[in-house]
Each structure stands twice: as C-alpha cells, then as structure tokens.
Amino acid sequence: MKPKPRYFFPGKLLGRLWPLGLASRFILMLSLVILTSQALTSAVWYNYSYLQEKEGLETALESIASNAAFTVSYYRKLPKSSRHLILEQNRSMGGTRFFISLNSKRIDIDGLPESSRKQELETVVNDVLQRSLGAQAIIDINFGLRNDLRVYDAEVPLDDIPHAFARYTIEKVKGDPPVLVMQFRLPATVKEASQSAPLEQWLYLATNLPSPYISLESRFLDSRQINFILLTSVLVLLCTWLIVRREIKPIKNLARAAKLMGSKMDAPIIKEEGSGELIAAVHAFNTMNRRIRAYIRDRDLLFGAISHDLKTPIACLKLRTEMLDDDETKMRFERSLNELEFMVKGALNYIKDTDIREQVEWVDINAVLAEISAFYGADSHYVDVAGGATRPFLCKPVAIKRMLHNLIENGVKYGKHVDISILDTPRKLIIKIRDHGPGIPDELRERVFEPYFRIKQEKEDGTGLGLSIVRNIVRGHAGKLVLQNHEEGGLLVTLSLPREE
C-alpha cells in the first residue's frame, strides 16, 4: 500500500514553526487587522489628498503662469536696447516675483525626471501662456532643482553669482522645492529687424513652487505619518495585550487544573472569574472535579470492603475444606478456592496497578529499561536495548515501570528474546518492543486488551490482565499503544508517549 500524501496548510506549518498561545495568536491577528485597516485608510487618504494637492498645485501654477504672461507681454513691447534698463529698475524696486534674466540663447535645464504628473503640470502652464501670449509664442517650460540650475549666457550656477547680485537669485527655501523655469523667445521690433545686429533674445523666468508644495509627486506616506501610525498601533497592541493577558488568566488556571486532573487526579477548585463563558466553563470543571473526587473516594472504600469481605469467607472455606474426609472432594474444593482467590487477587491488583493517583516525577527511562533488562538477563541474554532517551521523562514512575515490565515480560514469555529501540524527539518519546514469538492474529489484536481475555492456544500462567493494565497506563499518560506483527516474525509493540513541557 502506498503511503498517503501529507498536505501542510499555512496554519499547521505556522503552528509547527512557531507555537503560539491564545494571547500571541490574538495579538498577531489584531496586528494584521490594524495593518490592513491602516493600509486601506492610508490609501483612501492618499487618493483624496492627491486630488486636493493636484488641484491646488494646478491653481497655483495657473496664477504663476498668468503673472509670467503679463511680464513677458510687457518686455515684448520694449525695444531690445531698453530691456536691460527696465530689468535693472524692476530688480532695484523689487517689482517682480521672478528671477529674471535676458539671454542671447536658450539655457539648457537639468530638469526633474520625466513623469506623468510633471507632464500634466507643464501642460497646465503652457496652456495658460499660450492663451495669453498667442499660439505663435516660442516657450520652453521645465521643472528643476535650485542647485542644478544654470543662469545667464555663461550658464553659471546660482551660488556662483557675485555677491552684489545675490539678491537677484532664487532664495533657498526649506525642503528644497522644485523651481519652475520658463524661457520665452522675444521677437525683435520692425526697426531692429532691418539692422544687422543679432536678433535672438530669450527672457528667462524662474520661481520656486509656492508653499506648501515642495514636490511635484505626492508621497503615499511621509516619515511623520509612518511614525504616527506605528506609535498608535503599538499603543493599541500594548493595551490589547494587557487586557487579553488579564482575560486569559482564568483559562490558564483551568488548563493547569485540567493537567493536574489528568496526571494526579488532584486538581484544586478554581476561582470562577472572567467573562460569562469562562465562568460557565470553570463552574462545569469544578462540578466535574467534585464528582470525580467523590467517585474515587467511594471506589477506594468499595474495593477495600470487597477485599476484606471476600478474603474472609475464602479463608473460612479453606479451613472447612481441610476438615473434609474425602480426599477427592477435598482436592476439588481446594482447586476451586485457589482459582477463586487467584481471580480476586487479580481483580484487586488490576485496580491497584491502574491507580491514577500516583504523583508525576522526572524518570530516567534508560535506567528503568536497564534495570528490567538486567532482571531478565541475569543468566541468559534475553533483552537488547538500542538507543536511549536524551533527557528524563515526566511521568508516574511506578506505573511506567510496571507498564514496561509487563510488555517485556510478555515478549520474553512468548518470544524468548526481545529487541527494544528508543527514539527520543522534542515532542514525544517512542519505544518499540519486538519479540520473536508467534505474534497475534489480526482479528484478535484489539481483543487482547480486554480484561481476562486469553488467546486459546496459550497455556502459560497468568490472569489475562497485563495488556489491559498497560493500555490504561498509556492512556493515563496521553500516549498511544499500537500492536502489529513484524514482517520478519514476532510481535512489534510501538509505544508513543508525548513529552510535557
């Protein structure tokens, strides 16, 4: 039979890689919810602010373009020889919002990287200028950074302009906003066109983008917004963690009591607190705890009474049997009384051997197996042990020792020789016990765990309670016991016991 493929889902994989408690899982899910909501809110806010910023920037650039068109119209009407004089007067009087220069050529601008937003804004400015100056006007529009600009015919950086002209440059502004540069080719008058002097002259206008527009592109989130989102998220998660930690305290108490109930059958009564659902669960557990305590107390009293009440009449019957004169009748009575006494002792030992009130302790499994192996290997080599536990195992020491002794005893009894292998993992301890006997028929593999059941071919002494005791002890440790016939003969017993952290 081919093994079935195993599929791992993200949740199971996460649980294997990073086991999480209730508080951790809740905080993780809440973090995902917060991050998702913050992302959606930021996206909506970005879309709204993008439209608002785009509209405001376009309105501001239209106003700048209108002022620039008025300035260009004024200089177009002046003779070429008078333009420099008027420019100096305007500068001295502070009558212009632009950095203005008259050049004999168009200055190349190291503009910002091309983008759809930049092209849209350049189109807005160009449309206003074309409507005001006419479609025949030759205009060059670009956006650049202040440190990359070159001015005058010599194409010098702004910071290299002589100190006497420093007040005519573009001022440095916090945030280094883009600079709008517009260059216009000024036509010559009719009189100047008839002369042989060079006719081309370019009017250079440049200005910073108005506050608060410090970039052409809208940022999705700036550093202040990111810090604010992180701060609020951390505060929400911290408060939630404190609340969840307080709310799950009753759950931890319930889990601790349930573990004690499963191992010692001596769990304390838990304080009923927390939410309504938790109070109901704790109340149900306390009720069950009281009933189990009462059951165990009644059971102890019952079996103590049975032990006393049955042994006394059996002893009396044995005394009366000794008084019989007929030897054959006397022998039959003694045989029946011995069987009855054996069955009573077996039943009482069964209850004793499966007693679940034993305290759990850290046990060295290697030492236990070595002790049992030495018991059977005193004269002959009956038991071989391969591997070993890497660390002590938390269990009921007497019960575990009795369980292993019963399994090895059966293996030696029916298979003469027993091979034991141990595999220790972080989560479970696996012990495999293989004998070399006849094995167990498949149809009887479950029935052998029933009390007093014996395979017909068996003639050896025993009560038929050994495997029942073993299974009860394994279940008391939340383990798993599997019987299967080995492919090379004999019975293979696989014992899997989970480790408790």
C-alpha positions in Angstrom: 0.0 0.0 0.0 1.4 3.4 -1.0 1.6 5.9 1.8 -0.9 8.7 1.7 0.5 12.1 0.7 0.6 14.6 3.5 -0.5 18.1 2.9 0.6 21.0 5.0 -1.5 24.1 5.3 -0.1 27.5 6.3 -1.8 27.4 9.7 -0.4 24.0 10.5 3.0 25.0 9.2 2.9 28.1 11.3 1.9 26.1 14.4 4.9 23.8 13.8 7.4 26.6 13.3 6.1 29.0 15.9 3.7 27.5 18.6 1.5 30.4 19.8 -0.6 30.9 22.9 -4.0 32.4 22.8 -2.7 35.9 23.6 0.0 35.7 21.0 -2.4 34.5 18.3 -4.9 37.2 19.2 -2.2 39.9 19.1 -1.0 38.5 15.7 -4.4 38.6 14.2 -5.1 42.0 15.7 -1.8 43.3 14.2 -2.9 42.0 10.8 -6.3 43.8 11.2 -4.6 47.0 12.3 -2.1 46.9 9.4 -4.8 46.2 6.9 -7.1 48.9 8.2 -4.2 51.4 8.3 -3.3 50.5 4.7 -6.9 50.9 3.5 -7.3 54.2 5.4 -3.9 55.5 4.0 -5.0 54.5 0.5 -8.2 56.4 0.8 -6.5 59.4 2.4 -3.8 59.3 -0.3 -6.3 59.3 -3.1 -8.2 62.3 -1.5 -5.0 64.3 -0.7 -3.6 63.5 -4.2 -6.7 65.1 -5.8 -6.6 68.0 -3.4 -2.9 68.6 -3.8 -3.1 68.3 -7.6 -6.0 70.8 -7.8 -4.2 73.3 -5.5 -0.9 73.0 -7.4 -2.6 73.4 -10.7 -4.3 76.6 -9.4 -1.1 78.0 -8.1 0.8 77.3 -11.4 -2.0 78.9 -13.4 -1.6 82.1 -11.2 2.2 82.0 -11.7 1.7 81.4 -15.4 -0.7 84.4 -15.7 1.8 86.7 -13.9 4.6 85.4 -16.2 2.5 86.1 -19.3 1.9 89.7 -18.1 5.7 90.1 -17.6 6.5 88.7 -21.0 3.9 90.9 -22.7 5.5 93.9 -21.1 9.0 93.0 -22.2 7.9 92.1 -25.7 6.7 95.7 -26.3 10.1 97.2 -25.3 12.9 97.7 -27.7 15.8 95.3 -27.3 18.1 98.1 -26.2 15.8 99.2 -23.4 15.0 95.8 -21.9 18.1 95.6 -19.7 17.5 99.1 -18.3 13.9 98.2 -17.4 15.1 94.9 -15.9 17.5 96.6 -13.6 14.9 99.1 -12.5 12.4 96.3 -11.7 15.1 94.5 -9.7 16.0 97.6 -7.7 12.4 98.3 -6.9 11.6 94.7 -6.1 8.7 94.8 -8.5 8.9 91.2 -9.7 8.3 87.8 -8.1 10.5 86.0 -10.6 14.2 85.6 -11.1 14.6 87.3 -14.5 17.5 87.5 -16.9 17.8 88.4 -20.6 20.0 85.9 -22.5 21.1 85.6 -26.1 20.2 81.9 -26.2 18.0 79.3 -24.5 19.7 77.8 -21.4 19.6 74.1 -21.1 17.9 72.9 -17.8 18.7 69.7 -15.9 15.1 69.0 -15.2 13.4 66.6 -12.9 12.9 63.0 -14.1 10.0 62.7 -16.5 6.7 61.6 -15.1 3.0 61.8 -15.9 2.5 64.3 -13.1 5.3 66.6 -14.4 3.9 66.5 -18.0 0.4 67.3 -16.7 1.7 70.4 -14.8 3.8 71.5 -17.7 0.7 71.3 -19.9 -1.3 73.4 -17.5 1.4 76.2 -17.5 1.8 76.0 -21.3 -1.9 76.3 -21.9 -2.2 79.5 -19.8 0.8 81.0 -21.5 -0.4 80.1 -25.0 -3.8 81.6 -24.3 -2.2 84.8 -23.1 0.7 85.2 -25.5 -0.7 83.5 -28.6 -0.1 80.2 -30.2 2.9 81.6 -32.1 4.9 82.2 -29.0 8.0 80.1 -28.5 8.1 78.8 -24.9 10.3 76.4 -23.1 9.0 75.1 -19.7 10.8 72.8 -17.3 11.0 71.9 -13.6 14.3 71.6 -11.9 16.1 71.8 -8.5 17.8 75.0 -7.5 21.3 73.5 -7.2 21.0 72.2 -10.8 20.0 75.5 -12.4 22.3 77.4 -14.7 21.7 81.1 -15.4 22.9 83.9 -17.8 24.7 83.4 -21.0 27.7 82.0 -19.2 25.5 79.3 -17.6 26.8 79.7 -14.1 25.3 78.1 -11.0 23.2 80.3 -8.9 25.5 80.1 -5.9 28.5 81.3 -8.1 26.8 84.6 -8.9 28.8 87.6 -7.4 27.7 88.8 -4.0 26.5 92.1 -5.5 23.9 90.2 -7.5 23.0 87.8 -4.7 19.7 89.4 -4.0 18.6 88.8 -7.6 18.9 85.0 -7.3 16.3 82.4 -6.2 16.2 82.2 -2.4 17.0 78.9 -0.7 13.8 77.5 0.9 13.4 74.8 3.5 12.5 71.5 1.8 14.3 72.5 -1.5 11.1 72.7 -3.6 11.2 72.4 -7.4 11.8 75.5 -9.4 9.6 76.4 -12.4 11.8 77.7 -15.2 10.1 79.4 -18.2 12.1 80.7 -21.2 10.5 82.9 -23.9 11.9 83.9 -27.2 11.4 87.7 -27.6 10.8 88.9 -31.1 12.6 92.0 -32.5 10.8 95.1 -33.5 10.5 96.1 -37.2 13.2 98.7 -36.8 15.6 96.1 -35.1 14.8 93.5 -37.8 16.1 95.9 -40.5 19.5 96.2 -38.7 22.3 93.7 -38.9 22.6 93.1 -35.1 21.8 89.7 -33.7 18.0 89.5 -33.2 17.5 86.4 -30.9 16.9 87.2 -27.2 15.4 85.0 -24.5 13.6 86.1 -21.4 14.5 83.7 -18.5 11.9 83.5 -15.7 12.3 81.2 -12.7 10.5 80.8 -9.3 10.1 78.3 -6.5 6.9 76.4 -6.2 4.7 78.1 -3.6 4.3 76.6 -0.1 3.3 74.0 0.9 4.1 72.4 -2.4 7.6 71.1 -2.0 7.4 68.3 -4.6 5.7 67.5 -7.9 4.8 64.0 -6.8 2.6 63.1 -3.9 4.1 60.8 -1.3 2.0 58.0 -0.1 3.2 58.3 3.5 5.8 60.6 4.9 8.0 59.9 7.9 5.8 61.7 10.3 2.7 59.8 9.2 4.5 56.5 9.4 5.8 57.3 12.9 2.2 58.3 14.0 0.8 55.0 12.6 3.5 52.9 14.3 3.0 54.7 17.6 -0.8 54.4 17.6 -0.5 50.7 16.5 2.0 49.9 19.3 -0.2 51.6 21.9 -3.3 49.7 20.8 -1.5 46.4 20.7 0.0 47.0 24.2 -3.3 47.9 25.7 -4.9 44.9 24.0 -2.1 42.6 25.2 -2.7 43.7 28.8 -6.4 43.2 28.5 -6.1 39.8 26.9 -3.5 38.7 29.4 -5.9 39.6 32.2 -8.8 37.8 30.5 -7.0 34.6 29.7 -5.7 34.2 33.3 -8.8 32.0 34.2 -8.1 29.9 31.0 -4.5 29.3 32.2 -5.8 28.3 35.6 -8.3 25.9 34.0 -5.6 24.4 31.8 -3.3 23.9 34.7 -6.1 22.3 36.8 -7.0 20.0 33.9 -3.4 18.9 33.5 -3.3 18.1 37.3 -6.6 16.2 36.9 -5.2 14.2 34.0 -1.9 13.3 35.8 -2.7 13.3 39.6 -6.5 13.3 39.8 -6.0 16.0 42.5 -6.9 19.3 40.9 -7.8 22.3 43.1 -11.1 24.1 42.9 -10.7 27.1 40.6 -11.9 30.6 41.3 -14.8 31.4 39.0 -13.9 34.7 37.4 -13.7 36.3 33.9 -16.3 36.5 31.2 -19.6 34.7 31.4 -18.4 31.9 29.1 -15.3 31.4 31.2 -17.3 31.4 34.4 -19.6 28.7 33.0 -16.7 26.6 31.8 -14.9 26.8 35.2 -18.1 26.1 37.0 -18.6 22.9 34.9 -15.0 21.9 35.6 -15.3 22.4 39.3 -18.5 20.4 39.4 -16.8 17.5 37.5 -13.8 17.8 39.8 -16.0 17.3 42.9 -17.8 14.4 41.3 -14.6 12.6 40.4 -13.2 13.1 43.9 -16.3 11.6 45.3 -16.2 8.7 42.8 -12.5 7.9 43.7 -13.2 8.1 47.4 -16.2 5.7 47.0 -14.2 3.4 44.8 -11.5 3.1 47.4 -14.0 2.3 50.1 -15.7 -0.2 47.8 -12.6 -2.1 46.9 -11.3 -2.0 50.4 -14.6 -3.6 51.6 -14.6 -6.1 48.7 -11.0 -7.1 49.6 -11.9 -7.7 53.2 -15.4 -9.2 52.6 -14.1 -11.7 50.1 -10.9 -12.8 51.7 -12.6 -13.6 55.0 -15.1 -16.1 53.6 -12.5 -17.7 51.3 -10.2 -18.2 54.3 -13.2 -19.8 56.2 -14.0 -22.1 53.3 -10.3 -23.2 53.1 -10.5 -24.1 56.8 -13.6 -26.1 56.3 -12.2 -27.8 53.3 -9.3 -29.1 55.5 -11.9 -30.8 57.6 -13.3 -32.9 54.8 -12.7 -36.6 55.0 -13.0 -37.4 51.3 -9.6 -36.6 49.7 -11.0 -36.3 46.2 -13.7 -33.9 47.2 -11.2 -32.0 49.4 -8.9 -31.6 46.3 -11.7 -30.3 44.1 -12.7 -27.8 46.7 -9.1 -26.6 47.2 -8.7 -26.2 43.4 -11.9 -24.1 43.1 -11.0 -22.0 46.1 -7.5 -21.4 44.8 -8.9 -20.2 41.4 -11.4 -18.0 43.2 -8.7 -16.5 45.3 -6.4 -16.0 42.3 -9.2 -14.2 40.4 -10.0 -11.9 43.4 -6.3 -11.0 43.8 -6.0 -10.4 40.0 -9.0 -8.1 40.1 -7.7 -6.2 43.1 -4.2 -6.0 41.6 -5.7 -4.7 38.3 -7.3 -1.8 40.2 -4.1 -1.2 42.1 -1.9 -1.3 39.0 -4.1 1.1 37.1 -4.3 3.5 40.0 -4.1 7.0 38.5 -3.4 9.0 41.7 0.3 8.5 41.6 2.4 11.7 41.6 4.3 12.5 38.4 8.1 12.8 38.6 11.1 13.1 36.2 12.2 9.5 35.4 15.3 8.2 33.7 13.8 5.8 31.2 17.2 4.4 30.3 17.8 3.4 33.9 14.4 1.8 34.1 15.0 -0.3 30.9 18.5 -1.2 32.1 17.0 -2.5 35.4 14.4 -4.6 33.7 16.9 -5.9 31.2 19.3 -6.9 34.0 16.4 -8.8 35.7 15.8 -10.9 32.6 19.4 -11.1 31.5 20.9 -12.4 34.7 21.5 -15.9 33.3 20.7 -15.5 29.6 20.7 -12.7 27.0 17.0 -12.1 26.7 16.7 -8.3 26.2 18.7 -6.0 23.9 18.3 -2.2 24.1 19.3 0.2 21.2 19.2 3.9 21.5 18.2 5.9 24.6 16.3 8.8 25.9 18.2 12.1 25.7 16.7 13.5 28.8 14.4 12.5 31.7 10.7 11.9 31.1 7.9 13.4 33.2 5.6 10.5 34.2 4.3 8.3 37.0 7.4 6.3 37.9 5.8 3.2 39.3 3.1 3.0 36.6 5.7 3.4 33.8 7.9 0.8 35.3 5.0 -1.6 35.7 3.9 -1.0 32.1 7.4 -1.6 30.6 7.9 -4.6 32.8 4.6 -6.2 31.6 5.4 -5.6 27.9 8.9 -7.0 28.2 7.7 -9.9 30.3 5.1 -10.8 27.6 7.9 -10.6 25.0 10.2 -12.8 26.9 7.4 -15.3 27.8 6.1 -15.7 24.2 9.1 -14.7 22.1 12.1 -15.8 24.2 14.1 -12.7 23.0 13.1 -9.0 23.0 14.7 -6.1 21.0 14.0 -2.6 22.3 14.7 0.6 20.3 14.2 4.1 21.7 13.6 7.2 19.6 13.5 10.5 21.6 12.2 13.6 19.9 11.4 17.1 21.3 7.7 16.3 21.4 7.4 12.6 22.1 9.3 9.5 23.4 8.9 6.5 21.1 9.7 3.0 22.5 9.5 -0.1 20.2 9.5 -3.6 21.7 9.8 -6.5 19.4 9.7 -10.2 20.3 10.4 -13.3 18.2 7.3 -15.3 19.1 4.2 -16.3 17.0 2.6 -12.8 17.1 -1.1 -12.1 17.4 -3.8 -12.8 14.8 -5.1 -9.7 13.2 -8.7 -10.4 14.3 -7.6 -10.6 18.0 -5.3 -7.6 18.1 -7.9 -5.4 19.9 -9.5 -8.1 22.0 -6.2 -8.9 23.8 -6.7 -5.6 25.7 -9.9 -6.8 27.2 -9.7 -8.0 30.9 -9.3 -11.7 31.4 -9.1 -12.4 27.6 -6.6 -15.0 26.6 -5.7 -16.5 23.2 -6.9 -20.1 23.1 -3.5 -21.5 22.3 -2.0 -20.0 25.4 -1.2 -22.4 28.2 1.0 -20.2 30.3 0.0 -19.0 33.7 -1.5 -15.5 34.1 -4.7 -13.6 34.7 -5.1 -12.0 31.2 -5.0 -8.5 32.7 -1.4 -7.5 31.7 -2.2 -5.7 28.4 -5.3 -4.1 30.0 -3.1 -2.6 32.7 -0.6 -1.4 30.0 -3.2 0.3 27.9 -4.8 2.1 30.9 -1.3 3.4 32.0 -0.6 4.5 28.4 -3.9 6.4 28.2 -3.2 7.9 31.6 -0.1 9.5 30.1 -2.0 10.6 26.9 0.1 8.2 24.9 -0.6 5.7 22.1 -0.1 1.9 22.0 0.0 0.0 18.7 0.4 -3.8 18.2 1.4 -5.2 14.9 3.0 -8.3 13.6 6.6 -7.8 12.4 7.3 -8.6 8.8 10.1 -10.9 9.9 8.0 -12.6 12.5 7.1 -11.8 16.1 5.1 -9.0 17.6 6.1 -5.3 17.4 4.7 -3.1 20.1 5.1 0.7 19.4 4.7 2.9 22.5 4.4 6.7 21.8 4.4 9.0 24.9 4.1 12.8 24.5 6.5 14.9 26.4 5.1 17.6 28.6 7.0 20.9 28.8 
